[in-house]
Amino acid sequence: MSKNSIKPEPSEPGLFVNFDAPKFTTKTPVGTAVEQPEIGDEIGKFLQAELQPTLQDIERQLTPRQAVSERTQMVMAKVLEAMTGVQANEIDFFKLTGGKVGQALFKKRNPT
């Protein structure tokens, strides 16, 4: 055994002796449980009330992007329809989409 080993100290005599289970003779009254809203529901309501203005601001910011996305989808559908009768190089993509899609397609087809 080394010098630095730890030796357990002896426990006090009688410390863990005669622990009997407590005996209760009184009966606990039983009542009907009233259903209460869960705390998560309350937190959800609070957060919704507190964050509603923020959510509305986010919705206002997203609406123009969604409109652009829908507009882009509509334009692409028109382009696909137009391609059945007209060659793609004859379609003015700059004019149809405000330049963004047209510029991307132009760069892809005409690398400099």
C-alpha positions in Angstrom: 0.0 0.0 0.0 1.4 3.4 -0.9 1.8 6.3 1.5 -0.8 8.5 -0.3 -3.7 6.0 -0.4 -6.9 7.1 1.1 -8.3 5.1 4.0 -12.0 5.2 4.6 -13.0 6.5 8.0 -15.1 4.2 10.1 -18.8 5.4 10.2 -20.3 6.4 13.5 -21.8 3.5 15.3 -25.6 3.3 15.2 -25.9 5.9 12.4 -27.9 3.6 10.0 -29.5 1.4 12.5 -33.3 0.8 13.0 -34.7 2.8 10.1 -38.3 1.6 10.1 -40.8 2.9 7.5 -43.0 5.6 9.0 -46.5 4.4 9.7 -49.3 6.9 8.8 -52.7 6.2 10.3 -54.5 9.2 8.8 -56.1 9.0 5.4 -55.5 11.6 2.8 -58.8 13.0 1.4 -59.3 12.4 -2.2 -61.0 15.1 -4.3 -61.9 15.3 -8.0 -59.2 16.7 -10.1 -59.9 19.9 -11.9 -58.3 20.0 -15.3 -55.9 22.9 -15.5 -54.3 24.1 -18.7 -50.8 22.8 -19.1 -48.0 25.3 -18.5 -46.9 24.8 -22.1 -50.2 26.1 -23.3 -49.9 29.2 -21.1 -46.3 29.8 -22.4 -47.5 29.4 -25.9 -50.3 31.9 -25.5 -47.9 34.4 -23.8 -45.3 34.0 -26.6 -48.0 34.4 -29.3 -49.3 37.6 -27.7 -45.8 39.0 -27.2 -44.4 38.0 -30.6 -47.5 38.7 -32.8 -46.1 42.1 -33.9 -42.8 40.5 -34.7 -44.5 37.8 -36.7 -46.6 40.4 -38.6 -43.4 42.3 -39.4 -41.8 39.1 -40.8 -44.9 38.3 -42.8 -44.8 41.9 -44.3 -41.2 41.3 -45.3 -41.8 37.9 -46.8 -44.9 38.9 -48.8 -42.9 40.8 -51.6 -40.5 37.8 -51.9 -43.4 35.4 -52.2 -45.0 37.6 -54.9 -41.7 37.6 -56.8 -41.5 33.9 -56.5 -45.1 33.5 -57.8 -44.3 36.0 -60.5 -41.2 34.1 -61.5 -43.1 30.8 -61.6 -45.7 32.4 -63.8 -43.0 33.8 -66.1 -41.3 30.5 -66.3 -44.6 28.8 -67.3 -45.0 31.4 -70.0 -41.5 30.8 -71.2 -42.1 27.1 -71.4 -45.2 27.7 -73.4 -43.4 30.2 -75.6 -40.6 27.7 -76.2 -42.9 25.3 -77.9 -43.4 27.8 -80.7 -40.4 30.2 -80.4 -36.8 29.4 -79.9 -35.4 30.4 -76.5 -32.8 32.8 -77.9 -35.6 34.9 -79.4 -37.3 35.4 -76.0 -36.4 38.6 -74.2 -35.7 37.3 -70.7 -34.5 40.7 -69.5 -37.9 42.2 -70.2 -40.0 39.3 -68.8 -38.3 39.1 -65.4 -36.8 42.5 -64.7 -33.4 41.3 -65.7 -32.4 38.8 -62.9 -33.3 35.6 -64.7 -32.4 37.0 -68.0 -28.9 38.0 -66.8 -28.3 34.6 -65.3 -29.4 32.8 -68.5 -27.4 35.2 -70.7 -24.2 34.6 -68.6 -24.8 30.8 -68.7 -25.2 30.8 -72.5 -22.6 33.4 -73.3 -19.6 33.0 -71.0 -17.1 35.8 -71.5 
